[in-house]
Amino acid sequence: MPRRKSQSAASGKRNSLDNSAAANIVRVGPAGWSYPDWAGYVYPSRRTKGFHEATYLAEYFDTIEINTSFYQPLRADHAAQWIERVATNPRFVFTAKLWQRFTHEIRSAASSAAAEEREVRAGFDVLRAAERLGAVLLQFPFSFHRTAETVAYLTALLKRFADYPLAVEVRHGSWDALEILDLLRTSGASFCNIDQPVIGRSLGPSAEATAAVGYVRLHGRRYDTWFTDDATIPAHERYNYLYTPEELAPWVTRVKKVTEQTRNTFVITNNHFQGKAVVNALQLISILKGCKVKVPEPVRRQYLRLEEIGDAPPAEPMLFPMGRGSKDAPKI
């Protein structure tokens, strides 16, 4: 996106996190937690009674992006349960995607009933009341190009949900315009900086901050599967990518730049297949904090390089010396 000196975000209703005295808070975590392929990679293969993924992840991260709210409105009772699940971590804050009805079905969503909006708000309001809602992400697809019609639609949507801390993710390069940054600043909404395979008119990397909340999402760089129409390729292959430390380094710089201009910044790793999002999120936390971090034992065993940032020795002796795993063990 074009560079411009940051301006103050519009005032108005905001999440209580934005009104706190604390500043420059960075939370890093994965997108979602309910993935079958995380068994044995992120979660123990055998789970104890009462095990819940969110509780487990809250031991290692201060945020998770709720993914299910994209596919259907988040139920109030589910939101309340998840709040309880992460209660042991007072720093923990969720972010959540807006229902795709409002971002991927533009023609019909323009005339959507108030009842649908109430459905969306039910779960979000529970999170907000508990001060566990950091941002609501409006994730638009690559096919959402900038036109007079789509800009008008986005403007109306920002007004419709203006009482939430909003972040807007667009993926097409047509949105690379100063007027869009100005629109977000005026609306008090955040620009979501993304890493994605840059193909054709894809939006490139950025470090923009247009509101009190900063937002960054890393999707991986699977150029061969990002836009594939091959039905034989599993959907998860789109996110089957592990960033190297060298690839993460420029994003550390961008995150720091965003953080300098915001009060709360969320960095979300969406390269979720076999826990790669967890690996890269832990690495980012270690780099940003400049210290070693707590590492889940299953992840540590699958990705041996995490030994370098683990703040404690493995629970059991490693089968192979550090840096030498079986031929099937993923490498960083």
JORA-V14574 format. One record per pair of residues at least 12 apart in sequence whose ideal C-beta (glycine too) atoms are under 10 Angstrom apart, sorted by the first residue. I is the first residue (numbers start at 0). J is the second residue. D is the distance in Angstrom with one decimal. If there is no record, write none. Layout:
i: (I/I)
j: (J/J)
d: (D/D)
This chain:
i: (0/0/0/0/0/0/0/0/0/0/0/0/0/0/0/0/0/1/1/1/1/1/1/1/1/2/2/2/2/2/3/3/3/3/3/3/4/5/5/5/5/5/5/5/5/5/5/5/6/6/6/6/6/6/6/7/7/7/7/8/8/8/8/8/8/8/8/8/8/8/8/8/8/8/8/9/9/9/9/9/9/9/9/9/10/11/11/11/11/12/12/12/12/12/13/13/13/13/13/13/13/13/13/14/14/14/14/14/14/14/14/14/14/14/14/14/14/14/15/15/15/15/15/16/16/16/16/16/16/16/16/16/16/16/16/17/17/17/17/17/17/17/17/17/17/18/18/19/19/19/20/21/21/22/22/22/22/22/22/23/23/23/23/23/23/23/23/23/24/24/24/24/24/24/24/24/24/24/24/24/25/25/25/25/25/25/25/25/25/25/25/25/25/25/25/25/25/26/26/26/26/26/26/26/26/26/26/26/26/26/26/26/26/27/27/27/27/27/27/27/27/27/27/27/27/27/27/27/27/27/27/27/27/27/27/28/28/28/28/28/28/28/28/28/28/28/28/28/28/28/28/28/28/28/28/28/28/29/29/29/29/29/29/29/29/29/29/29/29/29/29/29/29/29/29/29/29/29/30/30/30/30/30/30/30/30/30/30/30/30/30/30/30/30/30/30/30/31/31/31/31/31/31/31/31/31/31/31/31/31/32/32/32/32/32/32/32/32/32/32/32/32/32/32/32/32/32/33/33/33/33/34/34/34/34/34/34/34/34/34/35/36/36/36/36/36/36/36/37/37/37/37/37/37/37/37/37/37/38/38/38/39/39/39/39/39/40/40/40/40/40/40/40/40/40/40/40/40/40/41/41/41/41/41/41/41/41/41/41/41/41/41/41/42/42/42/42/42/42/42/43/43/43/43/44/51/51/51/51/51/52/52/53/53/53/53/53/53/53/53/53/53/54/54/54/54/54/54/54/55/55/56/56/56/56/56/56/56/57/57/57/57/57/57/57/57/58/58/58/58/58/58/59/59/59/59/59/59/59/59/59/59/60/60/60/60/60/60/60/60/60/60/60/61/61/61/61/61/61/61/61/61/62/62/62/62/62/62/62/62/62/62/62/62/62/62/62/63/63/63/63/63/63/63/63/63/64/64/64/64/64/64/64/64/64/64/64/64/64/64/64/65/65/65/65/65/65/65/65/65/65/65/65/65/66/66/66/66/66/67/67/67/68/68/68/68/68/68/68/68/68/68/68/68/68/69/69/69/69/69/69/69/69/69/69/70/70/70/70/71/71/71/71/71/71/72/72/72/72/72/72/72/72/72/72/72/72/73/73/73/73/73/73/73/73/73/73/73/73/73/73/74/74/74/74/75/75/75/75/75/75/75/75/76/76/76/77/77/77/78/78/78/78/78/78/78/78/78/78/78/78/78/79/79/79/79/79/80/81/81/81/81/81/81/82/82/82/82/82/82/82/83/85/85/86/86/89/91/91/92/92/92/92/92/92/92/92/92/93/93/93/93/93/93/93/93/93/93/94/94/94/94/94/94/94/94/94/94/94/94/94/95/95/95/95/95/95/95/95/95/95/95/96/96/96/96/96/96/96/97/97/97/97/97/97/97/97/97/97/97/97/97/98/98/98/98/98/99/99/99/100/100/100/100/101/101/101/101/101/101/101/101/101/102/102/102/102/102/102/102/102/102/102/102/102/103/103/103/103/103/105/105/105/105/105/105/105/105/105/106/106/108/108/108/109/109/109/109/109/111/116/116/119/119/119/119/120/120/120/120/123/123/123/123/124/124/126/127/127/127/132/132/133/133/133/133/133/133/133/134/134/134/134/134/134/134/134/134/134/134/134/134/134/134/135/135/135/135/135/135/135/135/135/135/136/136/136/136/136/136/136/136/136/136/137/137/137/137/137/137/137/137/137/137/137/137/137/138/138/138/138/138/138/138/138/138/139/139/139/139/139/139/139/139/139/139/140/140/140/140/141/141/141/141/141/141/141/141/141/141/141/141/142/142/143/143/143/143/143/143/144/144/144/144/144/144/144/145/145/145/145/145/145/145/145/145/146/149/149/149/149/150/150/150/150/150/153/153/153/153/153/153/153/153/154/154/154/156/156/157/157/157/157/157/157/158/160/161/161/161/163/164/164/164/164/164/164/164/164/164/165/165/165/165/165/165/165/165/165/166/166/166/166/166/166/166/166/166/166/166/166/166/166/166/167/167/167/167/167/167/167/167/167/167/167/168/168/168/168/168/168/168/168/168/168/168/169/169/169/169/170/170/170/170/170/170/170/171/171/171/171/172/172/172/172/172/172/173/173/174/174/174/175/175/175/175/179/179/180/180/180/180/181/182/183/183/183/183/184/184/184/184/185/186/186/187/187/187/187/188/188/188/188/189/189/189/189/189/189/189/189/189/189/189/189/189/189/190/190/190/190/190/190/190/190/190/191/191/191/191/191/191/191/191/191/192/192/192/192/192/192/192/192/192/192/192/192/192/192/192/192/192/193/193/193/193/193/193/193/193/194/194/194/194/194/194/194/194/194/194/194/194/194/194/194/194/195/195/195/195/195/195/195/195/195/196/196/196/196/196/196/196/196/196/196/196/197/197/197/198/198/198/199/201/201/204/204/204/204/205/205/205/206/206/206/206/206/206/206/206/206/206/206/207/207/207/207/208/208/208/208/208/208/208/209/209/210/210/210/210/211/211/211/211/211/212/212/212/212/212/212/213/213/213/213/213/213/213/213/213/213/213/213/213/214/214/214/214/214/214/214/215/215/215/215/215/215/215/215/215/215/215/216/216/216/216/216/217/217/217/217/217/217/217/217/217/217/217/217/217/217/218/218/218/218/218/218/218/218/218/219/219/219/219/219/219/219/219/219/219/219/219/219/219/219/220/220/220/220/220/221/221/221/221/221/221/221/222/223/223/224/224/224/224/224/225/225/225/233/234/235/235/235/236/237/237/237/237/238/238/238/238/238/238/238/238/239/239/239/239/239/240/240/240/240/240/240/240/241/241/241/241/241/241/241/241/241/241/241/241/241/241/242/242/242/242/242/242/242/242/242/243/243/243/243/243/244/244/244/244/244/244/246/247/247/247/247/247/247/248/250/250/250/250/251/251/251/251/251/253/254/254/254/254/255/258/264/266/266/266/266/266/267/268/268/268/268/273/273/273/273/274/274/274/274/274/274/275/275/275/275/275/277/277/277/277/277/277/277/278/278/278/278/278/278/278/278/278/278/278/279/279/280/281/281/281/281/281/281/281/281/281/282/282/282/282/282/282/284/285/285/285/285/285/286/288/290/290/291/291/291/291/291/292/292/292/292/292/293/293/293/293/294/294/294/294/294/294/295/296/296/296/296/296/299/299/299/299/299/300/300/300/300/300/300/300/300/301/301/301/301/302/302/302/302/302/303/303/303/303/303/303/303/303/303/303/303/303/303/304/304/304/304/304/304/305/305/306/306/306/307/307/307)
j: (169/172/174/175/176/177/179/180/190/192/202/203/204/205/206/207/209/175/176/177/178/179/180/205/207/177/180/205/206/207/177/180/181/184/207/209/260/180/184/207/208/209/210/256/257/259/260/261/180/181/184/185/208/209/260/184/187/210/211/164/183/184/185/186/187/188/189/208/209/210/211/212/260/261/262/161/183/184/185/186/187/188/209/210/187/161/162/186/187/161/162/163/164/187/161/162/163/164/187/210/211/212/262/92/126/127/130/131/132/133/134/135/162/163/164/211/212/263/127/128/130/132/164/92/127/130/131/132/133/134/164/211/212/262/263/133/134/164/187/210/211/212/261/262/263/211/262/130/262/263/262/262/263/211/258/259/261/262/263/213/255/258/259/260/261/262/263/264/61/90/92/133/212/213/258/261/262/263/264/265/61/62/213/215/254/255/257/258/261/263/264/265/266/283/284/287/288/60/61/62/63/90/91/92/93/94/133/263/264/265/266/267/284/60/61/62/215/217/254/264/265/266/267/268/279/280/281/282/283/284/285/286/287/288/292/56/57/59/60/61/62/63/64/91/92/93/94/265/266/267/268/276/277/280/281/283/284/41/56/59/60/62/63/64/66/267/268/269/270/271/274/275/276/277/278/279/280/281/63/64/65/66/69/94/96/136/216/217/218/238/267/268/269/270/271/276/280/52/56/63/64/65/66/67/69/96/267/269/271/276/51/52/53/54/55/56/57/60/63/64/65/66/67/81/271/276/277/52/53/66/67/52/66/235/238/271/272/273/274/276/235/233/235/239/271/272/273/274/52/56/271/272/273/274/276/277/297/298/273/274/297/273/274/297/300/301/272/273/274/275/277/278/295/297/298/300/301/302/329/55/56/59/271/273/274/275/276/277/278/295/297/298/301/55/56/274/277/295/297/298/55/295/296/297/297/80/81/83/84/85/81/84/65/80/81/82/83/84/85/88/91/93/81/83/84/85/86/87/88/84/295/84/85/88/91/277/280/295/81/84/85/86/87/88/90/91/85/87/88/91/293/295/88/277/280/281/284/292/293/294/295/298/85/88/90/91/268/277/280/281/284/292/293/85/88/89/90/91/92/133/265/284/85/88/90/91/92/93/94/131/133/134/263/265/266/267/280/81/85/91/92/93/94/95/267/280/93/94/95/96/133/134/136/138/214/216/265/267/268/269/276/77/78/81/93/94/95/96/122/123/126/132/135/136/95/96/136/269/271/95/96/122/93/94/95/96/97/98/99/119/122/123/126/135/136/95/96/97/98/99/100/102/103/136/138/96/98/99/100/98/99/100/118/119/122/97/98/100/115/116/117/118/119/120/121/122/123/93/95/96/97/98/118/119/120/121/122/123/124/125/126/118/121/122/125/118/120/121/122/123/124/125/126/121/122/125/121/122/125/93/95/121/122/123/124/125/126/127/128/129/131/132/122/125/126/128/129/125/93/122/125/126/129/131/125/126/128/129/130/131/132/129/129/131/129/131/130/131/133/126/129/130/131/132/133/134/263/265/123/126/127/129/131/132/133/134/135/265/126/132/133/134/135/136/164/166/212/214/216/265/267/119/122/123/126/131/132/133/134/135/136/163/134/135/136/137/138/166/168/119/123/135/136/137/138/139/156/160/163/165/166/167/111/115/116/118/119/138/139/140/115/116/118/119/115/116/119/137/139/152/156/159/160/136/137/138/139/140/143/152/153/156/167/168/169/138/139/140/142/143/139/140/142/143/148/149/152/153/156/148/152/152/155/156/148/151/152/155/156/159/159/160/135/159/160/163/135/160/162/163/135/160/162/163/162/163/163/162/163/164/163/164/164/166/212/214/263/264/265/163/164/165/166/188/189/191/210/212/213/214/263/264/265/267/160/162/163/164/165/166/167/188/189/212/165/166/167/168/189/191/214/216/265/267/153/156/157/160/163/165/166/167/168/169/188/189/191/166/167/168/169/170/191/193/216/269/152/153/156/167/168/169/170/171/174/191/168/169/170/171/169/170/171/172/195/198/199/200/201/202/225/226/170/171/168/169/170/171/173/174/169/170/171/172/173/174/200/169/171/172/173/174/175/176/178/179/173/169/171/173/174/174/176/178/179/182/167/169/174/179/182/183/186/188/182/185/186/186/188/182/183/185/186/187/188/186/188/186/187/188/188/187/188/189/210/211/212/214/263/265/183/186/187/188/189/191/210/212/214/183/188/189/190/191/192/209/210/212/213/214/215/216/265/267/179/182/183/186/188/189/190/191/209/210/214/189/190/191/192/193/195/202/214/216/218/267/190/191/193/202/191/193/195/200/201/202/218/199/200/201/202/197/199/200/201/202/203/200/202/190/200/202/200/202/203/205/207/209/205/207/208/209/209/209/207/208/209/210/207/208/209/210/209/209/210/209/210/211/212/209/210/212/214/207/208/209/210/211/212/213/214/215/257/261/263/264/265/205/206/207/208/209/210/213/214/257/205/207/209/213/214/215/216/265/267/204/205/206/207/208/213/214/215/216/217/250/253/254/256/257/264/266/205/214/215/216/217/218/267/269/215/216/217/218/219/220/240/242/246/247/249/250/253/268/269/270/216/217/218/219/220/221/222/225/269/218/219/220/221/222/223/224/225/226/237/240/220/222/225/222/225/226/226/225/226/217/249/250/253/253/256/257/249/250/252/253/254/255/256/257/258/259/260/253/256/257/260/256/257/258/259/260/261/264/260/261/260/261/262/263/260/261/262/263/264/257/261/262/263/264/265/253/254/256/257/258/259/260/261/262/263/264/265/266/257/261/263/264/265/266/267/250/253/254/257/258/264/265/266/267/268/283/265/266/267/268/269/240/242/246/247/250/266/267/268/269/270/276/279/280/283/237/238/240/267/268/269/270/271/276/237/238/239/240/241/242/246/268/269/270/271/272/275/276/279/240/241/242/246/270/236/237/238/239/240/270/272/240/236/237/236/237/238/239/240/237/238/240/272/272/271/272/273/272/269/270/271/272/268/269/270/271/272/273/275/276/270/271/272/273/275/269/270/271/272/275/276/279/270/272/273/274/275/276/278/279/282/302/304/329/330/331/268/270/275/276/278/279/282/283/331/279/282/304/330/331/279/282/286/304/307/331/279/268/279/282/283/286/331/286/266/279/283/286/266/282/283/286/287/266/266/283/286/287/287/287/287/279/280/283/284/287/280/280/281/282/283/298/301/302/329/295/297/298/301/302/329/298/301/302/329/331/294/295/297/298/301/302/305/294/295/298/299/301/302/304/305/308/329/331/302/331/292/293/294/295/298/299/302/305/308/309/302/304/305/307/308/331/308/305/307/308/309/310/308/308/308/310/307/308/309/310/311/305/308/309/310/311/308/309/310/311/306/308/309/310/311/313/309/309/311/313/314/315/311/312/313/314/317/313/314/315/317/318/319/324/328/324/327/328/329/324/328/329/330/331/317/318/319/320/321/322/323/324/325/328/329/330/331/321/322/324/329/330/331/321/331/320/321/322/321/322/331)
d: (9.9/9.8/8.1/5.5/8.0/8.3/7.9/6.4/6.9/8.1/7.7/8.3/9.3/4.4/8.6/5.0/9.6/6.9/7.2/5.1/9.8/9.4/7.3/9.1/8.9/9.3/9.5/8.7/8.6/8.3/6.2/6.4/8.5/9.3/8.6/9.6/9.5/9.6/8.4/8.5/5.5/7.6/9.7/9.8/9.6/8.7/4.5/8.8/9.1/8.4/5.4/9.3/9.8/8.1/9.7/8.0/9.7/9.4/9.1/9.9/8.5/5.9/8.7/8.6/4.8/8.2/8.4/8.9/6.6/4.0/5.5/8.7/9.8/9.1/9.9/8.9/9.4/6.8/5.6/6.3/4.0/8.7/9.7/8.0/7.2/6.4/7.9/9.0/5.6/6.8/4.3/8.3/9.4/8.7/9.6/8.3/8.7/6.1/7.2/8.9/6.9/8.8/9.8/9.0/9.5/6.2/7.7/9.7/6.0/7.0/7.8/9.3/9.0/7.0/4.5/9.0/8.0/8.7/8.0/9.5/5.2/9.3/9.9/6.6/9.6/6.7/9.3/8.2/6.1/9.1/7.5/8.6/7.9/7.5/5.5/9.3/9.9/6.3/9.3/8.4/4.4/6.7/9.3/5.8/6.9/8.9/8.8/9.3/7.4/8.5/9.6/7.4/8.4/9.4/9.2/10.0/8.4/5.1/8.6/9.6/9.6/5.3/7.2/9.4/7.4/7.0/8.5/7.8/8.6/8.4/9.0/9.4/10.0/9.8/8.2/8.7/6.8/4.9/7.0/9.5/8.8/9.5/8.2/9.4/6.7/8.6/8.8/5.5/9.0/8.0/4.8/8.0/6.7/9.1/8.6/6.1/8.9/7.6/4.3/3.9/9.5/7.6/8.3/6.3/10.0/8.6/7.0/7.2/7.2/5.4/7.2/9.2/9.2/6.8/7.5/7.0/8.9/10.0/8.4/9.0/7.9/4.3/7.9/7.5/9.1/5.1/8.3/9.4/5.0/5.0/9.8/9.8/7.1/9.5/10.0/7.2/9.2/8.4/3.8/6.7/4.0/4.9/7.0/8.9/9.4/9.2/8.6/7.8/7.7/6.5/7.5/8.6/8.8/5.7/9.9/9.7/8.8/8.5/7.3/9.7/7.1/8.9/6.2/7.3/9.4/7.1/5.3/7.6/8.9/6.4/8.4/9.3/4.0/5.5/9.6/8.8/5.5/9.7/7.7/4.3/8.7/5.8/9.9/9.0/8.6/9.4/7.3/9.2/8.9/8.9/5.1/6.7/4.1/8.8/6.3/6.4/9.6/9.2/10.0/7.3/6.7/7.5/3.5/7.6/9.4/9.4/9.5/8.1/6.3/8.3/9.0/4.2/5.9/9.9/8.2/5.7/9.8/9.8/5.8/9.4/8.8/8.0/9.6/9.7/9.2/9.9/9.6/6.3/9.3/7.7/7.3/8.9/9.4/8.2/9.7/5.8/7.8/8.5/8.1/9.2/9.6/10.0/6.8/9.5/8.4/6.2/5.3/7.8/7.9/9.9/8.0/9.1/7.3/5.4/9.5/8.0/8.5/9.3/10.0/9.7/8.6/9.1/9.2/6.0/8.9/7.7/9.1/4.8/3.9/8.7/8.1/9.2/9.2/5.9/6.6/9.0/5.2/8.6/8.6/8.2/8.0/9.5/9.4/8.4/4.1/9.7/8.9/5.2/9.1/6.1/6.0/5.7/8.6/6.4/9.0/8.7/10.0/7.9/6.5/9.4/8.6/8.7/7.6/6.0/7.5/8.7/8.7/9.4/5.1/9.4/10.0/8.4/9.4/8.9/5.5/9.5/9.4/4.3/5.7/10.0/9.0/8.9/9.3/8.9/4.6/6.6/8.7/7.3/9.0/9.1/7.5/9.4/8.3/9.4/9.1/8.0/9.7/8.4/9.8/7.2/4.2/8.5/6.6/4.3/9.2/5.1/9.6/7.8/7.3/9.9/6.9/7.9/9.4/7.8/8.4/7.0/8.5/7.5/5.6/7.4/6.1/8.9/9.6/8.4/9.6/7.7/9.9/8.3/6.5/8.5/7.8/9.8/9.8/9.4/6.7/9.5/4.5/5.4/6.8/9.5/9.4/8.8/9.7/9.8/8.8/6.7/5.5/6.8/6.3/9.9/6.4/9.3/9.6/5.7/8.4/7.6/9.4/9.0/8.2/8.1/9.2/6.2/7.8/9.5/8.5/9.8/7.5/4.7/7.0/7.0/9.3/8.8/7.0/9.8/9.7/8.0/7.6/4.7/9.1/7.8/9.8/9.4/8.7/7.9/5.6/6.9/3.9/6.6/8.6/9.5/8.5/9.5/9.6/9.1/8.5/6.4/10.0/8.8/8.8/8.8/8.4/9.6/9.5/9.8/4.6/5.2/7.2/6.4/9.4/7.9/6.7/7.8/9.8/8.6/9.1/8.5/3.9/7.3/6.6/5.3/9.6/8.2/8.9/8.5/6.8/8.7/7.8/6.7/9.7/6.8/8.9/8.9/8.5/9.7/10.0/9.5/5.4/8.4/7.9/9.4/8.9/4.0/4.9/8.4/6.6/6.5/8.8/9.6/6.4/9.2/10.0/8.4/8.9/7.7/9.4/7.2/2.9/6.5/9.8/8.3/7.9/8.8/6.7/5.6/9.0/9.9/9.4/4.5/5.4/9.2/7.5/4.9/9.4/9.2/8.6/8.4/9.8/6.5/8.8/8.5/8.8/8.0/4.1/7.6/8.3/3.9/5.2/9.4/9.4/8.3/8.4/8.9/8.8/5.5/8.9/9.7/8.1/9.8/7.1/9.1/9.1/8.0/9.8/8.1/7.2/6.9/9.3/4.9/9.6/5.4/9.9/9.6/10.0/7.4/9.4/9.4/10.0/7.1/9.5/8.8/9.9/7.8/5.7/7.0/4.0/8.6/7.8/8.1/9.6/5.8/10.0/9.6/5.5/6.1/6.5/8.9/10.0/9.8/9.5/7.6/5.0/4.5/7.3/6.1/8.9/7.6/9.0/7.8/9.9/5.4/7.0/9.7/7.7/6.5/7.0/10.0/6.9/8.8/7.8/5.8/6.9/9.3/9.9/7.6/4.9/8.1/5.6/9.8/9.1/6.8/8.8/5.6/6.6/5.1/7.3/9.9/8.4/7.2/8.9/8.3/9.7/9.8/9.8/7.8/9.5/7.7/5.2/8.0/9.7/9.0/6.4/9.8/9.1/8.1/8.3/8.6/7.4/7.4/9.8/9.5/6.2/8.2/8.3/9.2/5.6/5.9/5.2/7.5/7.6/9.8/9.6/8.1/9.5/8.9/10.0/8.5/7.6/5.9/8.7/8.2/8.9/9.9/9.7/7.4/8.5/7.3/5.9/9.6/9.5/9.9/9.5/8.2/10.0/8.2/9.5/9.5/6.4/7.8/9.2/9.6/7.1/8.2/8.9/9.8/8.1/9.8/10.0/8.3/9.1/8.6/6.3/8.7/9.7/6.4/9.5/9.2/9.8/8.7/7.1/9.0/7.3/7.5/6.8/9.3/6.9/9.2/6.2/9.6/5.8/7.8/4.8/7.0/4.8/9.5/6.8/9.1/9.3/5.3/9.3/6.2/8.1/9.9/6.0/9.7/6.6/10.0/4.5/6.8/5.5/7.2/10.0/9.6/10.0/10.0/7.9/4.9/7.9/6.2/9.0/6.7/7.1/8.0/8.9/8.3/8.0/6.7/8.1/8.0/9.9/6.2/6.9/4.9/6.7/8.9/8.1/9.8/8.4/8.9/8.5/4.6/8.9/8.7/7.9/9.7/8.4/9.9/9.8/8.1/9.8/7.4/6.3/5.1/6.9/8.3/8.7/9.7/9.6/9.0/6.7/8.5/8.8/4.4/5.4/9.6/8.7/9.1/9.2/8.4/7.0/8.8/9.1/7.8/8.8/7.5/9.8/6.3/7.5/6.4/9.1/8.3/9.0/9.9/5.0/9.0/4.8/8.0/8.2/7.8/7.1/8.9/3.9/4.9/8.6/6.8/9.2/7.1/8.0/9.2/9.7/9.0/9.0/9.1/9.4/8.1/7.7/7.3/7.1/8.5/9.2/8.4/7.4/9.1/8.9/9.2/6.5/9.3/7.4/9.6/9.6/7.7/7.8/9.0/4.2/8.3/5.4/7.3/9.2/6.8/6.9/8.1/9.4/8.2/8.2/7.3/7.4/7.5/4.9/9.5/8.3/9.9/8.6/7.5/7.6/4.2/6.6/9.8/7.9/8.4/9.5/9.1/6.8/4.1/7.5/4.8/9.7/9.4/8.1/6.5/8.6/4.0/9.6/8.9/7.8/9.8/8.6/9.1/6.2/8.8/5.6/6.9/6.3/6.0/8.8/9.8/8.6/9.6/8.6/3.8/8.9/6.2/9.8/9.2/7.7/6.4/9.9/10.0/8.6/7.9/8.6/6.4/9.6/6.8/6.3/9.3/6.4/5.5/9.0/9.2/5.7/7.2/6.3/8.8/8.0/4.1/6.2/5.1/7.4/6.7/8.7/9.3/9.9/6.4/9.2/6.2/7.8/8.5/9.7/9.1/9.8/6.3/9.6/5.7/8.5/8.8/8.5/9.8/4.1/6.9/9.9/9.4/4.6/7.1/9.1/8.6/8.3/8.5/5.4/7.9/9.4/6.7/5.7/8.8/9.8/8.6/7.4/5.8/4.4/8.1/4.8/6.4/4.9/10.0/9.3/8.0/9.7/9.3/8.9/7.5/9.7/4.3/7.3/4.7/8.1/8.7/7.4/9.3/9.3/8.8/9.9/9.1/4.4/7.3/5.9/9.2/9.0/7.0/4.7/6.0/5.9/8.7/7.9/6.9/4.8/7.4/9.5/8.7/6.4/8.6/9.5/6.7/9.9/9.3/7.9/9.1/7.5/5.0/7.5/6.5/9.7/9.1/8.1/7.4/4.5/6.1/7.7/7.3/9.9/8.3/8.5/9.6/9.1/6.5/9.1/9.5/9.2/9.2/8.5/8.6/4.7/7.9/7.6/9.6/9.8/7.1/9.3/7.9/7.9/5.3/6.4/4.5/8.7/8.8/4.3/8.0/9.4/9.1/8.6/8.6/9.7/6.6/6.6/6.4/8.7/8.6/9.2/9.8/7.2/7.6/6.8/7.3/9.7/9.2/9.4/9.0/7.7/3.8/7.8/8.6/4.3/5.5/9.7/9.6/9.0/9.3/9.1/7.4/8.8/7.8/4.9/8.4/8.0/3.7/5.1/8.2/8.8/9.3/9.4/7.4/9.3/9.9/9.2/5.9/4.7/7.0/9.9/9.8/6.1/7.2/5.2/7.2/7.1/9.9/8.0/9.2/3.9/6.3/9.3/7.0/3.8/8.5/7.1/3.5/7.0/8.6/8.1/8.9/9.5/7.3/5.3/8.2/7.6/7.1/7.0/5.8/6.5/9.7/7.1/7.1/4.5/6.9/9.4/9.5/8.7/8.0/4.8/7.9/5.8/9.2/6.9/9.3/8.4/6.7/7.6/7.2/5.0/6.3/6.5/8.1/6.8/8.9/8.6/8.2/6.8/8.1/9.5/8.7/4.8/6.5/9.7/9.7/7.7/5.5/7.3/3.1/8.0/7.4/9.9/8.7/7.2/3.6/8.8/8.5/7.6/8.6/9.0/5.5/9.9/7.8/7.6/8.6/6.7/5.9/7.2/6.3/4.9/8.4/9.5/9.5/8.4/9.7/4.6/5.0/8.8/7.6/9.1/6.1/9.5/9.7/9.0/9.7/7.7/4.6/8.5/7.3/9.7/9.3/9.9/8.5/9.6/6.2/5.0/5.2/5.1/9.7/7.8/7.8/7.4/8.8/4.0/7.3/7.2/9.8/4.7/9.8/7.8/6.6/9.6/9.2/6.9/9.1/8.9/9.6/4.6/9.4/6.5/6.9/9.9/8.0/9.9/6.5/8.0/6.2/8.2/7.1/8.0/9.7/8.5/4.9/7.8/9.0/8.4/9.4/9.6/9.9/9.6/6.6/9.5/6.7/8.0/8.7/9.5/7.2/9.0/9.8/6.6/6.1/6.2/7.0/10.0/8.0/8.1/9.4/7.5/9.5/9.5/9.5/6.8/5.3/6.5/9.6/5.7/7.5/9.3/6.8/7.7/8.7/9.9/9.8/7.6/6.2/8.8/8.3/8.2/4.6/9.4/9.4/7.5/9.8/7.5/9.3/6.9/8.5/7.8/5.6/6.9/7.8/8.8/9.7/9.8/8.3/7.6/9.3/9.1/7.1/9.5/5.6/9.8/8.8/9.5/9.1/10.0/6.3/9.7/8.4/5.0/8.4/6.6/10.0/8.1/6.7/9.8/8.7/9.7/8.5/6.0/8.5/7.4/9.5/9.1/6.5/6.6/8.8/9.6/8.7/7.9/9.2/6.5/7.7/8.6/9.2/8.6/4.2/9.2/9.0/8.6/10.0/8.6/7.5/8.4/5.3/6.2/3.9/8.4/9.1/5.8/7.3/5.8/9.9/9.8/7.6/5.7/7.1/8.4/6.9/4.3/7.6/8.1/8.9/9.8/9.6/9.9/6.8/5.3/8.2/9.8/10.0/6.0/8.7/8.5/7.5/9.5/8.8/7.3/8.1/9.8/8.6/8.3/8.3/9.6/6.4/6.0/8.6/7.7/5.6/7.7/6.0/7.4/9.9/7.2/8.9/6.0/6.1/7.5/4.8/9.8/6.3/8.7/7.5/8.2/8.2/7.1/9.4/9.3/6.9/4.0/9.8/7.6/9.7/4.7/7.9/7.9/8.9/9.0)
